[in-house]
Amino acid sequence: MSAELRQLGVAEASRRVAAGELAAAEYAEAWRAAAAEDELNAFLWRAENASGGSEGPLAGVPVAVKDIFCIEGVPTTAGSRILESYAPPYTSTAVRRLREAGAGVLGKTNMDEFAMGSSNENSAFGPVLNPWDLGRVPGGSSGGSAAVVAGGLAPCAIGTDTGGSIRQPAALCGIVGLKPTYGAISRYGMIAFASSLDQCGPLTRDVTDAALLLAAMQGWDRCDSTSIGIEGGIGAPRREDLVGLRFGVPAELAADSVDAGVRAVFEATLGRIEELGGEIAEVSLPHAEHGISAYYVIAPAEASSNLARYDGVRYGMRAPDAGDLIEMYEETRAQGFGTEVKRRIMLGTYALSSGYYDAYYGQAQKVRTKIAADFDTAFGEIDFVVTPTSPSVAFNLGEKTADPLAMYMNDFFTVPMSLAGIPAISIPAGLAEPEGGGTRLPVGFQIAAPAFAEQRLLEAAFALEQAIGFAQRPGGGGDGG
Amino acid sequence: MIDRAQVLHVARLARLRLEEDELERMAGELSGILDHVDRIAELSLDDVEPTSHVVELENVLRPDEPRPSWPREVVLAPAPDPADGAFRVPSPQAE
């Protein structure tokens, strides 16, 4: 019975709860029980009462929440030792709006520390395991959120995406992940990593659920002066074909750097687009190849500023017996932050320091202008830009931890959209063998649209998703490897 | 390209104490990343405006109306060393 309840899609479950056909408490209990069996190290905290309300578009739906979102009275660590015993006195707008829509909170999910990472191996609380292969990463930084949805431990989740941290784990776990337009969802209560890039978004089993969560969360918020919301709101996608739509494949984000298996699924998906009546065209995004360089200046620079608040003064960890004030700051931060966080703080501080500001941060901001302009120009000719979401399928734990740059390259296809602030979605498009062979693993297909074109994006993604019919689940259900 | 002395200087700016072996490793890793990032230094972008904010919003204001803030106890609750209604910290080093 519990397993049957968990098969219900979010839309159907909330419809039944709102209609009085299903008790919110019963549905929540089915998920609470599943979450309690977490062997993926995906939850950092679980609610004893995950029950939602009996009204609203998300009535009774328990949502897994990345541990970067503040919830009043609930432990919130951002995957870091420096916030290990912190419980915020307030709730983030994104979670508040989900609750107002009738949702409950199932638990807080594990993540790369302060959202810095592409594998969820940078958490102070241990890595998250990919439900498709427990020896592999789920992707990051929203690895926990992706793993719980893919692994059948949560009906849906929310995460954050700064350079790909929703889209890439969604791709590696075979689920849907959406990064909305910058400003669509309020960042109030969302622990800041890079303020000009961070965005909240849904990780779900399908495009319909992603639309539901986006609809509930989006909107202007008095508490976030960078929020705008999506004019007209968001409705359930219904599109059945792609006739009249043009999909651009960027020449500069080319296939060389992509694993053969990923490239094959990408090209097969282009074929499906054409079968649905869509047109494939080549476009040029001349500066997109510099996305990683610009991102790994801008994001660490903003992070170095945002993470300055973790100093042991007002909340979080403080190193005991550290000496004078400066020594207390230095010791607290040395003990509280992990290696990757320290690396990015150092990189960012350097890039912003006197003598280097113009050459690094200033120059990176100009590259950002060009990347955004390239997309603008491209959208004059085509409706969507499409790429593989990730250059590879899920890699082995420990495989890319020795070389920071190798890890950063996982974001190659996702970073340009973050820099431009435009919305992008990853949908599961098939399975592929990893380089070196082995069980086939999910491949994500990324579709990007102009700013605030989420409805058109969701419609196209929905039509394509229906045609692809990706039904495989971890553990061999549906496909048999 | 970024040497030990520079790493020490940046660590001081960032209020991070690094162990000796961390300093060496950090210098190497940062140099590697900066080498890659340096590609953008070669682009000629003299006439390009920098983007600090992707969305077209300017000077978002709200009416200057005072509202209650949080009670002091709520703010001091997570503090490592609350005292006398304030955050107690070690003294700065004597000059």
Interface residues (C-beta under 8 A of the other chain):
Chain A: Y86 A87 P89 T181 Y182 G183 S196 R222 S225 T226 I228 H287 H290 I292 S293 A294 Y296 V297 S304 A308 D311 G312 V313 R314 Y315 G316 M317 R318 A322 G323 D324 L325 I326 E327 M328 Y329 E330 E331 R333 A334 F337 K342 R343 I345 M346 L347 T349 Y350 S353 A359 Y360 G362 Q363 A364 Q365 K366 V367 R368 T369 K370 A372 D403 P404 L405 Y408 L419 A420 G421 A451
Chain B: I2 Q6 V7 V10 A11 L13 A14 R15 L16 R17 L18 E22 M26 E29 L30 G32 I33 L34 H36 V37 D38 R39 I40 A41 L43 L45 V48 E49 P50 T51 S52 H53 V54 V55 L57 V60 R62 W70 V74 V75 A77 P78 A79 P80 D81 F87 V89 P90 S91 P92 Q93
